[in-house]
Amino acid sequence: MSIQEEQLQQLIDLEYDSDFIEEIKVSKQLLPDTIPEKLIDQFVEVIKQSFFQEIEVADLIKIKLESEDIIPLYTELFTLKKYLTKHDLDRFEDLGIGITNAQRIIPQLIHLLNFNDIPLIQYDVLWILGNLATLGAFDKLIIQNDGVYVIIQKLNSSYQQIALQASWTLGNITIEGDLQQICRNQVRQKGGVELILNLLNKLQDPKIIEQCFWSINNICSDGISFLRKETVNMIIQQLCICLNKFDDEILIVTCLQSLCQSIPSSQENYNVILEQKITPKLLNLIFHKNRRISLRSFELINHLIECGGEICDHILSFKFLEVVANFLKEDRSKINKINILSCILQICKGTESQQKALVENQIIVQEIFQQLQLLKNLKIKHILSSLANLALSKNKDVIIILVQNQIISHFIHFFDQLQDDELFEEMLKGLENIISVIKTQFENYNIKDLITQKEQNQILEIYQTDKFIKLRKYVDQIVLQLQ
C-alpha cells in the first residue's frame, strides 16, 4: 500500500471511529438514569458489537422484533438501522424481501414506538420509520397502521432528540405519494404543526431549525389555508425571527422560500411580516453573494411592493428605490433588470406620494424609458401600461417629469407600431390627462412649450386614421384640448 493510500485509509478509519464515538454518546444520552447501569452497559455493548459488523440480507430476514427481552430486541433494531445506514434503500426494495419484511416489521415498529418507554428505542424506531418512509410502498404501510398518530405523540417528548426525530419522520412521510394528503390532514388535525413550532422555540442550531421548517413545508405542501390563523402567524413570526437572527445560508434560503411560496399573499400576512422588523435585513440580503438568497429576498420585497398601500410605503421608507437604482447601474447584477423594472413599475399604480418618489429617481426613470427601445412586444406593453397609469396622475411634478422624458413621443410611436385597443385606450386616457394637467396647473406654460408641434401633428394624424375608430371619443377630447 502506498503512503497516500495509507493516509487515506487512516482518514477513513478516523472518520469511522468518530462516527462510532458519536453513536455511543448519543445513545447514552437517550438511556435515562432510571435504567440499571448493567442494562446500560448491555445497550452499549450491542452498539459496539454491531457497529463494525457486516450486515447481510440474511440478517434482515431473521428480524422479528417480537422478543420480550429488551437486549435481543434492541440488537435487531440496531441491525436494521445499520443496514439502512450502509445500503441504498432501493436495494432493500429490489431484493424482493423489502415489502414482505416491511408488512411484518412496520406494524411491530409502530407498536414499539407506542408502548416501549425507553427513549433510545423510540429514537431508533423513529429513525428507521423515517428512512423507510422515503419509499412509497413503505410509507403507505406506516399510514395504514396508524403510525402517523403515534409519531405525532412523540413531538411532545421530554427528550428533544426524539421530538426532532419525530418531526423529521413526519416530514419524510408527507413529502409525496398517494396517501400523503391523508397524512398531512392527520398531522394538522392533531396539532402536529403547532408542536413543531413549539419545538422551534427551544432550538439554536440553524441546521436543526432548517430541518424543522423543511418538515413544516412538507406537511403544508398543499397550502397553509387548512391551518388556524394563529398558527399561520406563528409560522411567519418564526421564519422572520430566524432570518433576523441567523446567517446560515441554507436556513436563510429555506425561510425566504417559505415566505415567498408557502405564505398566501395578503395584506394581513404581510403586516405580520413587517411587524417583525425584517425590512432592513431583506434589503441587505439583496446584495448577498449567494445568488439564491439575493433572488429570493428580492422576490419577497416584490410581493410586499405589489400589496401597495401602507406596506409599499413602509418598503419605500427604507430607501428601496435607491437600492434598486444601484442594481440598475451594475452590469453584472444578480437580479435581472427586467425583474427589477417589473417590481418598480407596480408603483405606477400606487398613491400620489409613491408615484412622486418613483419619478424623482432619475436613474430609474431613464432606465424605464430606455427599455422601451430595447424590449420586445409583451414586455413593452407592460411598461406602456404602467406608464399610462402613471400618466393619470394629477400631480404636476409627476406629469412634468414624464413629459420631459418624452412620454408623448413614445406613446405616439407605439400607436403606430402596436395593435392593442385595450392598451391604446389606457395610453389615450393618459395623454388626455397629461394635456389637461398642463393646461390647468401650469399657468406660465403654453401647451406648445411642452408638446412639440411635431407631436401635435402626430396626434392630429391619429385622429384621421381608421385604427382608432373604436376609441374616437378619447382622440376627440385630446384634439379639442390641443385647440
N, C-alpha and C positions, 0 to 999 in steps of 0.2 A: 504494500500500500504506500503511495507517495505521501510526502509531507502535507501537500494540500488536501489529499483525501483524508488523512488522519485528522487534520484541523477541522475539516468539515464534519467528520463523524463526532468529534469532541463537541462541536457546537450543537449537533443534533441530540447527542446524549444529554448535554447540559439543559437544552430546552425540554427534553423529555423528563428529566429529573425535576425541573421547576414545575412542570405540569403535575407531576406526581405529588410534590410537596404542597402545591396549591389545592389539589384534590383532598388530601388529608386535612389540611387546615379548614377548608370549607365544611367538610363532613363533620369535623369535631364541633364546629360552631352550631351544627344542627342536631347535636346529641345533648339533650338537657341534663342538668345536674341530677335530676331525679333517677336517671338510669344508673345502675351499679357500674362501678369502674371496670369490673371484669367484663361486663357486656360491651362497654365502650371499646375496650381492647379487642374484643372479638370483631366488632364492626371494622375497626382499623385494619385488623389482620386480613379480613375479606378483601379490602381495597388493595392492600399490599400484594396479596397473592394473585389477584385478578388483573391488576393494572397492567402488568407486563406480559400477561398470558395471551397467547394467540387464540382467538375465538373463531371457531368454525361453525358452519351451518348445523352440524350435528349437535352442537351445544345449544343452539336455539330450539331445536325440535324437542329437546329434553325439558325445556322450561314449562312449568305448570302453574307456578305462583299459587299453589294450594297448601303449602306446608304451614302447619300451625307453629312451627319452631321459627323464631324470628331470624336467626342467622342463616339457615338454608334458604329462607325466603329472600333475604337481602342479597345473598350470593347470586341467586337467579336474576334479581333485579339489576345488579351491577353488571352481570354478564351481558344482559340485553342492552344496557346503557353503553357499555364499551363497544359492542358490535355496531350500534347505531353511530357511535362516535367515529369509528375507523372506516366504515364502509358506506358507499353511496346507497341512499335509500332505494333508488331504482333497482339496484342489485338485489336488495332484500325482497322487493316485489317480484322481480323477474325470475327468482329461483323457484317459483311455483309453490313455495311454502308460506309466502307472505300473508295472503288472505286467510288461509286456513289457520295459521298461527294467530293472526290478528283477531279473528272471530272468537277465538278461545281466550286470548290473552287480554284484549282490551276490556271486556267486562270485569275481569279479575283486577286489572289495574285501577279501574274506577271504584270497585269495591274497596280495594286497599286504601285509596285516597280518601274515601268516605269514612272508613271505620278504624284505620290504623292511626294512632295518635303520635307516632314517632316522627318528628319533623324531617329527619334525614330521608326516611322512606317516602314521605309526602313530596319532598323536593324532587327526588329522583323519579317518582311516578309522573309528576308534572312535566319534568324534562322529557321523559320518554313519550308521553302523550303529545307534547308539543312537536316533537320531531316526527312522530308517526302521522300527525295531522297534516304534514306537508304533502302527503299522498292522498289523493281524493278518496280512494276506496276506504282508507283507514279513518279519515275524519268523519265520514258518514257513520261508521261504527261508534265513534265517540259520541256523536249527536244522538244517534238512535238508542244508545244505552244510558241516556240522561247524564252523560258526562259533563255537559256544559254547566248544569246546575251545581254539581259537586265542585267543579273548578271555581265557579264564582264565589262559593263559600270561602275558598282559600285566599281570596283577596282581602279577607278580614283577619288573616293570620297575624299573630303577635310577632312572628318571625318575618322580617322584611324580605329575606331571600325567597321565602315561599310565596309571599304576596306578589313579588316581582315575577317569579316563575309562572304563577297563575296568569298574570297579565300577559306575559309573552305567549303562553299556550293559547289563550283566547284569541290573541292577535293572529296566530297561525291558523286556528280553526276557522276564523271568519274571513280569511283572505279571498277565497274563491271556491266555487263548486255548487252543486245542485241544492244542497241543504243549507248553504251558508246563510241565506236570508232568514231561515228558521232560527239559526244560531244567533244571528245579530239581534233578532227580536227578543230572544230569551235573555241575552246579556243585558239589553236595555231595560226590559221589563223588571228584571231582578236587581236593578241599580248597579250593574257592573261598571258603567262609565263613571258614575259618581264615586265608586270605591277606588277606581284607578286614579281619579283626580285627587282624592284624599291622600292617596299614596304619594302622589307627586309633591305634595306639600312638605314631605319629610326628606326629599332627595336633594343631594348636592352634586352628584356626579353627572355631568352633561350627557355622557353616553347612555347611562341608565334612564335618564329623563327622556332622551330621544326615543328609546325603546318603548317607553310607556305611551308617548304620543303616537308612535307607529301603531301600537295596538288599538288606541282610540280611533285612529284614522281607518283602520281595517273594520272595526266594529261599526263605524259610521260611514262606511264607503258608499252607502246608498243615500246619504244625506243625514243632516242632524235635525231635520224638522220633526223627527219622532221623539226628540228629547224635550224635557221641560225647559222653559226659557231660562230658569235659574241655572240649569246645567250648561246650557249654551254659553251663558255669561261666564260661568266658571272656566269653561274651555278657553274662551277668548282671553280672560284675565291671566290664566296660567301661561298661555302662548306668549302674551306680551311681557309678562314678568321675566320669562326665560330669555326673550330677545334682548331685554334691557340688561339682564344680569350676566349672561354668558357670551363668550367669544368663540365657542366651539363651532366650527363651520358646518358640520353635519347637523347639529342641533338647530342652528340658525336657518339653514335651508328647509328643514322639516317644519319649523314654526312658520316661516314665511309662506311655504306651500300650503299649509293648513289654513292660514288666514286668507289666502287668495282663493283657494279652491273649495275648502270644506265649509267655510262660514258663509251663509247666504248674504247676498248684497242687500243691505237695508240700512236706513239712517240709524235705526235703533242699535244695530250691531256695530256700526262704525263709530257711534258715540261711545260705546263701551271700549272700543279700541283706543280712541283718543283720550279717554279718561285715564288710561294707563301711562300717559305722557310718553308715548312711543315715537312721536314725530321726529325729534332730533336724531334718534338712533337710526330711524329709517332713512333719513337724508344722508347720514354718514355712510350707511350700508350701500347706497347707490354707487359710491366710489370704491367699494371693496374690490380687492384684487381677484377674488373668486367671482367669475362671470355669472354663475348661477345665483349667487347672493345678490349681485348687482341687479340682475334682471328681475328677480322675484321682489326685491324691495321696491323697485320702480313700478312693477305690476300692482302692488298693493297701494302705492300712492296714487296710481292711475284710477283705481277703484274709488278711492276716497275723493279725488277731484271730481269724478263722474257723479258722485252723490250730490254735489253742488251745495248751495246754501251756506250755512254756518260751518259745515265740515270743510268745504272748499276754502272759506275764509281762514279757517284755522291753519290749513296747509300753506296758504299764501303768506300768512303772518310769519312763517319761518323762512322767508326769502326763497321760496321754492322756485320762483321764476328766474332768480339769479343763478340758482344751482343748475337748472336745465339749460340756461344760456351758456354756461361753461361747457356743458356737454356738447352743445351745438357747435362750439368753436373747435372741439377736438376732432382731429381727422380719424383717430382710431378709437372712438368711443365704444365701450362695451355694449351700449344700448343703441339700437338702430335709430337714425334721425327721424325716420317716418313714424316710429312708435312714439318718440318724444313729441313730435308735432301733433300726433293724434290725441295725445293726452292734453296738450296745451289748448288745442282747438275746442275742447269741451268747454273751456272758459268763455268762449264766444257766446254761449247760451246763458251765461251767468248773470249776476247782478251788475248794476252800473259800475260799482266800485271795482268789481273783479275785472270787468272789461277794460276799465281805465288802466288798471295795473298791468294788464296784458299789453296794451298798445304802447304804454310808456317804456316797455323794454325793447329798445331799438334792435338788438341782436335778434330777438325772436321774430319781430315784425318783418325784418329784412329776410330772414330765413323762410318765413311763410310765403312771401311774395316770390322769392327766388325759386321755391319748389314748384310754383305754378308753371314755370318754364321748363322744368325737368321731368315732371312725373307723367305717368300715363293716365288714361281716361278715368278709371274708377277713383283713384286717389285724388286726381284733380277735382273731380266732382265733390268729394268730401271736403276739400279745402274751400271750394267755391261756396258750398252750402254753409259752411261755418262762417265765412266772411260775410255772406248775405245776412246771417243772423246778427253779426256784429254791426253791419250797416244799418240795422233797425234802431240802433242806439239814439237816444235823444240828447246824449251828452256831446256838446260841440267839440270837446277836446278829442274824443274818440273819433268823431267824424273827420276832423281836420287832418289827423294822422293818416286815416285811411285814404283820404283824397291826395295827400302829399305822396303817398306810396302808389298812386295811380290805380286805385281800385276801379275807377270808372273805365279806364282803358282796358284793364284786364277783363272786366265783365263784358265789354263790347266785343273784345277779341273772341271770347269763348261763346258769345251768342252766335258767332259765325261758324265756330269750329264744332260745336256740340249739337245734339238733338235730344232735348230732355225738357218737356214742358213743365214738369214739376219743379225742376231746378231753375228753369228760366223764370218761373213765377216768383220764386224766392229772391232771385237776383234783381228782378224788376221792382219788387217791393222795396228792396234795399236801396236801389237807385233813386226811387221816388222819395224815400225818407232822407237820403243824403241831400238831395236838392232842396227839400223842404226845410231841413235844419239850417242849411247855408242861407236860405232866403230869410228865415225868421230869427236866427240867432247871431248872424254876423252883420252887424249894422254897417261896418266900414268896408265890407266886401261886396263887390259886384259879382254876380254869378259867373260872369265871363272871366273873372280873375282866378277862379278856382277850377272851372271846367273850360278847357280849351275850345276854340272854335272847331277844331277838327273833331273833338269828342262830341260836341253838339251836333255837328253834321252827321256823325255816325249814328247818333240816337235818332235823328230825323230819318235816316235811311232805314233804320229798324221799323219805323212807322210805316214805311212803304212796302215792306216785304210780307209775303204771304205766310211766312214762318210763324208770325205772331198773331194770327187771326184770333185764336182762342184766348189770347192774353191782351187783346186790343185795349181793354179798359185801363190796364196799368200803363201801357205805352201812351195812351191819350193823356193821362194825368201827368206823365213826365213831360211830354211835349208842351202841354198847357203851362206847366210851371216854368219851363225854359223861356216861354214867350213873355 
